[in-house]
Amino acid sequence: MGILSMRLDDEMDGRLAREAEREHRSRSEIVREALAAFLDSRERQRFLSEIARAAREVTPAEARALAEEALPFDNEALHAAEPSATYAKFRKSTGRKR
């Protein structure tokens, strides 16, 4: 496992310490979790930017096909991120099936 040393201002250090205490976890665990979420978000942004760039370089029909190909991944992420009841209510109100 790698080691990373970093400096935090007093306010950030205090916030991190309070969060770790509330969660009964180490400060390192909290930072690792936050960093993983940040990196996941950046990778997703790059992926979506690449799709958008590719879509601008093709005909409208090809762009539509690319969007349809990517849609299941967004729906899968949406389903995983939202509470089931909310998502089920949305599907029912729009007539969409899983």
C-alpha positions in Angstrom: 0.0 0.0 0.0 1.3 3.4 -0.9 1.8 6.3 1.5 0.7 9.8 0.9 1.5 12.7 3.1 -0.4 15.9 2.8 -1.0 19.2 4.5 -4.4 20.4 5.6 -5.3 23.7 6.9 -6.6 23.8 10.5 -10.2 24.0 9.5 -10.1 21.1 7.1 -8.1 19.0 9.6 -10.7 19.7 12.3 -13.6 18.8 10.0 -11.8 15.6 9.0 -11.2 14.7 12.6 -14.8 15.3 13.6 -16.1 13.2 10.7 -13.8 10.4 11.6 -14.9 10.5 15.2 -18.6 10.6 14.2 -18.2 7.6 11.9 -15.8 5.7 14.3 -13.4 5.4 11.4 -9.8 6.5 10.9 -9.0 9.7 9.1 -7.2 7.7 6.4 -10.4 5.7 5.7 -12.4 8.8 5.3 -9.8 10.3 2.9 -9.4 7.1 0.9 -13.2 6.9 0.4 -13.4 10.6 -0.6 -10.5 10.2 -3.0 -12.0 7.1 -4.6 -15.3 8.9 -5.1 -13.5 11.9 -6.6 -11.4 9.7 -9.0 -14.5 7.7 -10.0 -16.3 11.0 -10.8 -13.4 12.3 -12.9 -13.2 9.1 -14.9 -16.9 9.2 -15.6 -16.6 12.9 -16.7 -13.8 11.9 -19.1 -15.8 9.0 -20.5 -18.9 11.2 -21.0 -16.8 13.9 -22.6 -15.3 11.4 -25.0 -18.8 10.2 -26.0 -19.8 13.8 -26.6 -16.7 14.5 -28.6 -17.3 11.4 -30.7 -20.9 12.3 -31.2 -20.0 15.7 -32.6 -17.8 14.1 -35.2 -20.5 11.8 -36.7 -23.8 12.2 -38.5 -27.0 12.7 -36.4 -28.0 9.0 -37.0 -24.6 7.8 -35.8 -24.8 10.1 -32.8 -28.2 8.7 -31.9 -26.9 5.1 -32.1 -24.0 6.0 -29.8 -26.4 7.6 -27.3 -28.6 4.5 -27.4 -25.6 2.3 -26.8 -24.6 4.3 -23.7 -28.1 4.7 -22.3 -28.2 1.3 -20.5 -25.1 2.3 -18.5 -26.6 5.5 -17.3 -29.9 3.7 -16.4 -27.9 1.1 -14.5 -26.1 3.7 -12.6 -29.3 5.6 -11.9 -31.0 2.4 -10.6 -28.0 1.7 -8.3 -27.9 5.3 -7.0 -31.5 6.0 -6.3 -33.8 4.4 -3.7 -35.8 1.6 -5.3 -39.2 3.1 -4.3 -38.4 6.4 -6.0 -37.2 4.7 -9.1 -40.1 2.3 -9.2 -42.5 5.3 -8.8 -40.8 7.1 -11.7 -41.0 4.0 -13.9 -44.7 3.6 -13.1 -45.6 7.2 -13.7 -43.8 7.2 -17.1 -44.9 3.8 -18.1 -41.2 2.7 -18.4 -40.2 -0.9 -17.7 -37.0 -2.0 -16.1 
